[in-house]
Amino acid sequence: MSAGDLPDELAVRLRDAHRRIASLDAPPAVKERVARRLIALADTSKHDAARASVRLDALLEDLDAGRLPEPAKGAAEA
């Protein structure tokens, strides 16, 4: 893969991760925290696609392992 392919591949992976997070069987507050992590990752991808790719790998590993964050204190559970 060339360096020029990385942003395109990353864009597809970010889209797929977004779909996966949206379909998580988790409380809304947990899904929100994971989605915020993905948003931060997408922001990083604008400046450093390689670093964003590594962070996306870590996020997906957490999801695969069932490691979801705890809801933020005071977050409403729906």
N, C-alpha and C positions, 0 to 999 in steps of 0.2 A: 504494500500500500504506500502510495506516495504521500508526502506532506499535504498536498492539495486535496487528497481524498478524505483526510481526517475530519475536517469540518462537516462534510456531507454525511459521512458515516455517523458522526456524533449527533447530527441533527435527527437522523432516523432513530438512533438509540434513545435520545431524549424524548422523542415523540412516543416511542414504545413504552418507555418508563412512565410517562405521564398517563398513558392508558392503563398501565398496570396499577398505578397508584389509585386512579379513579375507581378501579374495580376491586380494590382491597376490601376484604371483609373485616373492617375495623371501625371503631367509633369515629365519628367525624373529627373530633379533636386530634386523634392520632393521625388520620389521613391528612389533616391540615399541616401538622408538623412535618410529615414526610414530604408533602407538596412544597412546603417552604424550603426544605433542603434541596429539592429538585430545582426550584427557582434560583436559589443561590448558585447552584451548579451551572444552570443555563447562563447566568450572568458571567460566571467565570469563563465559560466557553467563548464568549465574545473576545476575550483577551488572551486566553491560553487554552487552546483546544486539547493539548496533550494532558495538562493538569486536570481539566474537566473530565476527560475520558477516564483517568485514574480514579477520580472521585465518584464518577458514575458507576464504575466497577464495584467500588466499596458499597455504594448504596444498594446496588442490585444483590450483592452478596448478603447484605443485612436482610433484605426482603426474602431472599431464598432461604435463609436460616431462620426466618420468623422473628428476627430481632427488630421489633417495632418500638419506637420511643413511647415513653409514658406521656399521657396528656399533660399539657401545661397546667400548673396549679391554677385553680379558679376557672378552668375551661369548662364550658357547658357541654355536657354529654347529651346527645340527642338520640 
